[in-house]
Amino acid sequence: MTARASGWYDDPQDPDQLRYWDGILWSDRTMPKVKPGLEQSRIGDAKRQYEDEQERLRAAEQAQARGRYAERPPMRPYERGERDPYGPPHQGQPQAPYNGQQPYQPRPVKVTPDGQPTASWWRRLFAYIIDNIILSAVTVAVSWTWLHPWVSTFMDWYDDLLDAAEAGRSQPPIPDALYQVPWQVPVAAAVLYLVYEIALIAWRGQTIGHLICGIRVRGAASSATPGLNAAVLRAVVKGVNTITSLVPLLGSLGLIFGLVDGLVPLGDGHAQSIHDKVAKTYVVNARGPKS
């Protein structure tokens, strides 16, 4: 005798319903024989029916927990020019704000008139700092003969200041010599700056700071290195604060001009400083084209 597979079969006791056969005995589980969708049921495949029922129950519980009772309205054909509220945004149409906030939009990149991206303000600042560190070290080394007495005077006064503080005495007066830095120092600083800036910009369009920060200076007519005249104009205007330090009364004005000159690229459409506008140059990324 062939064993009957487990599943739903006609109930031997009631022809109007089905009873589950577990493969050995009739169980107590029954169900109406006439049921909507019965023709799609899988009689004999109890495991599949059980899994489908469990999946349906889980989906119903999740929908109830989220409060998603409203169904999407039926689709209808949309007339020309009318946007489907459930479809993707049309080309050129802005995205709807998320949580009441506008979506993130990247800051536009400033470019030269011929479309080459300019260097960021932060790279230019770091290059300027690096160049000043280099020039300061070289200036001290070159002018040490004149600077050494001034440094010695300062160190002696500083030692007296510490001794007075430890002993509880009043602060010793500042020597008059400290108010007068040897004139050879600012002269050496100005000369070294002009030679450094003009030579490197005219030669390859980069100082050492530019090279480290990955930026370079180019001319206005093309992306090639600016000529000697442009390099001279650029260096003189850029170095106003260094050159005016030779005259004490003009030094403060030179510092103010240098600060303004450094901040102008933040608001300029082509990220040009005052010295770039005078020399007709642009500061761009070093990997840009050179033609």
C-alpha positions as CSV (number, residue, x, y, z in Angstrom):
1,M,0.0,0.0,0.0
2,T,1.4,3.4,-1.0
3,A,1.6,6.0,1.8
4,R,-0.4,9.1,1.1
5,A,1.6,12.3,1.2
6,S,0.7,14.9,3.9
7,G,-1.7,17.7,2.9
8,W,-5.3,18.8,2.8
9,Y,-7.9,16.2,1.6
10,D,-11.6,15.8,1.6
11,D,-12.8,15.2,5.1
12,P,-14.1,11.6,5.4
13,Q,-16.7,12.8,8.0
14,D,-17.9,16.1,6.3
15,P,-17.8,16.4,2.5
16,D,-18.1,20.3,2.8
17,Q,-14.7,20.8,4.3
18,L,-11.1,19.7,4.1
19,R,-9.1,17.9,6.8
20,Y,-5.3,17.9,7.1
21,W,-3.6,14.4,6.7
22,D,-0.2,14.4,8.4
23,G,1.0,11.4,6.5
24,I,-0.1,8.9,9.2
25,L,-3.3,10.0,10.8
26,W,-6.1,12.6,10.2
27,S,-5.5,15.7,12.3
28,D,-8.0,18.0,14.0
29,R,-7.2,20.8,11.6
30,T,-10.1,21.5,9.2
31,M,-11.0,24.3,6.8
32,P,-14.0,25.0,4.5
33,K,-13.9,23.3,1.2
34,V,-15.4,26.2,-0.6
35,K,-13.1,29.2,-0.1
36,P,-12.3,32.2,-2.4
37,G,-9.0,31.6,-4.2
38,L,-9.1,27.9,-3.4
39,E,-8.3,27.1,-7.0
40,Q,-4.9,28.8,-6.6
41,S,-4.1,26.9,-3.3
42,R,-1.4,24.3,-3.3
43,I,-3.1,21.3,-1.9
44,G,-0.5,18.8,-0.8
45,D,2.1,21.4,-0.2
46,A,1.5,22.3,3.4
47,K,5.0,23.7,4.0
48,R,4.7,26.3,1.3
49,Q,1.2,27.3,2.5
50,Y,2.5,27.7,6.0
51,E,5.4,29.9,4.9
52,D,3.1,32.1,2.7
53,E,0.7,32.6,5.6
54,Q,3.6,33.5,8.0
55,E,4.9,36.0,5.4
56,R,1.5,37.6,5.1
57,L,1.1,37.9,8.8
58,R,4.6,39.6,9.1
59,A,3.8,42.0,6.4
60,A,0.5,42.9,8.0
61,E,2.2,43.5,11.4
62,Q,4.9,45.7,9.9
63,A,2.3,47.8,8.0
64,Q,0.2,48.2,11.2
65,A,3.3,49.2,13.2
66,R,4.2,51.9,10.7
67,G,0.7,53.2,10.4
68,R,0.7,52.8,6.6
69,Y,-2.9,52.2,6.0
70,A,-3.4,54.6,3.2
71,E,-2.8,53.2,-0.2
72,R,-1.4,55.1,-3.1
73,P,-4.1,56.5,-5.3
74,P,-4.6,54.7,-8.6
75,M,-2.4,55.8,-11.5
76,R,-3.9,57.9,-14.2
77,P,-2.5,59.2,-17.4
78,Y,-0.9,62.7,-17.0
79,E,-1.4,65.4,-19.5
80,R,1.5,67.0,-21.2
81,G,3.4,69.4,-18.9
82,E,2.0,67.8,-15.8
83,R,4.5,66.2,-13.4
84,D,3.9,62.8,-11.9
85,P,4.1,63.4,-8.1
86,Y,5.5,59.9,-7.7
87,G,8.0,60.0,-10.5
88,P,11.5,61.3,-10.6
89,P,12.0,65.1,-11.0
90,H,12.3,66.5,-14.5
91,Q,15.6,67.6,-15.8
92,G,16.5,71.0,-14.4
93,Q,13.9,70.8,-11.7
94,P,15.3,71.3,-8.1
95,Q,14.9,68.5,-5.6
96,A,12.4,69.1,-2.8
97,P,14.0,70.1,0.5
98,Y,14.7,67.4,3.1
99,N,13.2,68.1,6.5
100,G,12.6,71.7,5.5
101,Q,16.3,72.3,4.5
102,Q,17.6,72.9,1.1
103,P,19.7,70.1,-0.4
104,Y,23.5,70.5,-0.3
105,Q,24.9,72.3,-3.3
106,P,28.7,72.4,-3.8
107,R,30.4,75.8,-3.8
108,P,31.1,76.9,-7.4
109,V,34.7,76.7,-8.5
110,K,36.3,79.9,-9.5
111,V,38.0,79.8,-12.9
112,T,40.1,82.0,-15.2
113,P,38.5,83.8,-18.2
114,D,39.5,80.8,-20.4
115,G,38.0,78.3,-18.0
116,Q,41.0,77.0,-16.0
117,P,40.2,76.3,-12.3
118,T,42.0,78.7,-9.9
119,A,43.9,77.6,-6.8
120,S,42.1,77.6,-3.5
121,W,42.7,80.5,-1.1
122,W,44.0,78.1,1.6
123,R,46.7,76.7,-0.7
124,R,47.8,80.2,-1.5
125,L,47.9,81.1,2.2
126,F,50.0,78.0,3.1
127,A,52.4,78.8,0.1
128,Y,52.8,82.3,1.4
129,I,53.6,81.1,4.9
130,I,56.2,78.6,3.6
131,D,57.9,81.3,1.5
132,N,58.0,83.7,4.4
133,I,59.6,81.0,6.7
134,I,62.3,80.3,4.1
135,L,63.0,84.0,3.4
136,S,63.1,84.8,7.2
137,A,65.7,82.0,7.8
138,V,67.8,83.2,4.9
139,T,67.6,86.8,5.9
140,V,68.7,86.1,9.5
141,A,71.7,84.0,8.1
142,V,72.7,86.7,5.7
143,S,72.4,89.7,8.1
144,W,73.6,87.9,11.2
145,T,76.7,90.1,11.4
146,W,74.5,93.2,12.0
147,L,71.7,91.4,13.8
148,H,73.9,89.7,16.4
149,P,74.5,92.8,18.7
150,W,70.8,93.4,18.7
151,V,70.0,89.8,19.6
152,S,72.6,89.9,22.4
153,T,71.1,93.1,23.8
154,F,67.7,91.5,23.8
155,M,68.9,88.3,25.5
156,D,70.7,90.3,28.3
157,W,67.6,92.4,28.9
158,Y,65.4,89.2,29.0
159,D,67.7,87.6,31.5
160,D,67.5,90.7,33.7
161,L,63.7,90.6,33.4
162,L,63.6,87.0,34.7
163,D,66.0,87.8,37.5
164,A,63.9,90.7,38.6
165,A,60.7,88.6,38.5
166,E,62.3,86.0,40.7
167,A,63.6,88.5,43.2
168,G,60.4,90.5,43.3
169,R,62.0,93.6,41.9
170,S,60.4,96.0,39.4
171,Q,60.8,95.4,35.7
172,P,64.1,96.7,34.2
173,P,63.6,99.4,31.5
174,I,63.8,98.3,27.9
175,P,67.1,99.4,26.3
176,D,66.8,102.0,23.6
177,A,68.8,99.8,21.3
178,L,65.9,97.3,21.1
179,Y,63.7,99.9,19.5
180,Q,66.0,100.2,16.5
181,V,66.6,97.1,14.5
182,P,69.7,97.4,12.3
183,W,68.7,98.9,9.0
184,Q,70.7,96.2,7.2
185,V,68.1,93.6,8.2
186,P,65.1,95.0,6.4
187,V,67.2,95.9,3.4
188,A,68.5,92.3,3.2
189,A,64.9,91.1,3.6
190,A,63.6,93.3,0.8
191,V,66.4,92.4,-1.6
192,L,66.2,88.7,-0.9
193,Y,62.4,88.7,-1.3
194,L,62.5,90.5,-4.7
195,V,65.2,88.2,-6.1
196,Y,63.4,85.1,-4.8
197,E,60.0,86.1,-6.1
198,I,60.9,87.5,-9.4
199,A,63.5,84.8,-10.4
200,L,61.3,81.8,-9.5
201,I,58.0,83.3,-11.0
202,A,59.7,84.3,-14.2
203,W,61.6,81.0,-14.4
204,R,58.9,78.4,-13.7
205,G,55.9,80.3,-12.3
206,Q,56.4,78.8,-8.9
207,T,58.1,79.6,-5.7
208,I,59.0,76.8,-3.3
209,G,55.8,77.4,-1.4
210,H,53.8,77.2,-4.6
211,L,55.6,74.0,-5.5
212,I,54.9,72.3,-2.1
213,C,51.2,73.4,-2.2
214,G,50.7,72.2,-5.8
215,I,49.9,75.6,-7.4
216,R,51.5,78.0,-9.9
217,V,51.3,81.4,-11.4
218,R,50.2,81.9,-15.1
219,G,49.8,84.8,-17.4
220,A,46.5,86.3,-18.6
221,A,47.0,85.7,-22.3
222,S,47.8,82.0,-21.9
223,S,48.4,79.4,-19.3
224,A,52.1,79.6,-19.8
225,T,54.5,81.1,-17.2
226,P,54.2,84.9,-16.9
227,G,57.0,87.0,-18.4
228,L,59.7,89.0,-16.6
229,N,57.8,92.3,-16.6
230,A,54.7,90.6,-15.1
231,A,56.9,88.9,-12.5
232,V,58.5,92.2,-11.5
233,L,55.2,94.0,-11.2
234,R,53.7,91.2,-9.3
235,A,56.6,91.0,-6.8
236,V,56.7,94.7,-6.1
237,V,53.0,95.0,-5.4
238,K,52.8,91.8,-3.4
239,G,55.9,92.8,-1.4
240,V,54.7,96.3,-0.4
241,N,54.6,95.3,3.3
242,T,58.2,94.1,3.0
243,I,59.5,97.0,1.1
244,T,57.8,99.7,3.3
245,S,59.3,98.1,6.4
246,L,62.5,100.1,5.5
247,V,60.6,103.3,6.5
248,P,59.1,103.0,10.0
249,L,56.2,105.4,9.4
250,L,55.1,103.5,6.2
251,G,55.5,100.0,7.7
252,S,52.1,100.0,9.4
253,L,50.4,101.1,6.1
254,G,52.3,98.4,4.3
255,L,51.0,95.7,6.7
256,I,47.4,96.9,6.2
257,F,47.8,96.8,2.4
258,G,49.3,93.3,2.6
259,L,46.3,92.1,4.7
260,V,43.8,93.5,2.2
261,D,45.8,92.1,-0.7
262,G,45.6,88.7,0.8
263,L,41.9,88.8,1.4
264,V,40.8,90.2,-1.9
265,P,40.8,86.7,-3.7
266,L,38.0,85.5,-1.4
267,G,35.6,88.0,-3.0
268,D,37.0,88.2,-6.5
269,G,35.4,86.3,-9.4
270,H,38.7,85.0,-10.7
271,A,40.4,84.7,-7.3
272,Q,42.9,87.5,-8.1
273,S,44.8,89.5,-5.5
274,I,45.6,93.1,-6.1
275,H,49.1,92.1,-7.3
276,D,47.5,89.6,-9.7
277,K,45.3,92.3,-11.2
278,V,48.2,94.7,-11.6
279,A,50.4,92.0,-13.2
280,K,47.5,90.4,-15.1
281,T,48.3,87.0,-13.6
282,Y,46.3,84.1,-12.1
283,V,47.1,81.5,-9.5
284,V,46.0,78.0,-10.7
285,N,46.5,74.4,-9.8
286,A,49.9,73.1,-10.9
287,R,48.4,70.2,-12.8
288,G,46.6,72.6,-15.2
289,P,47.6,72.8,-18.9
290,K,50.6,74.8,-19.9
291,S,50.3,76.2,-23.4
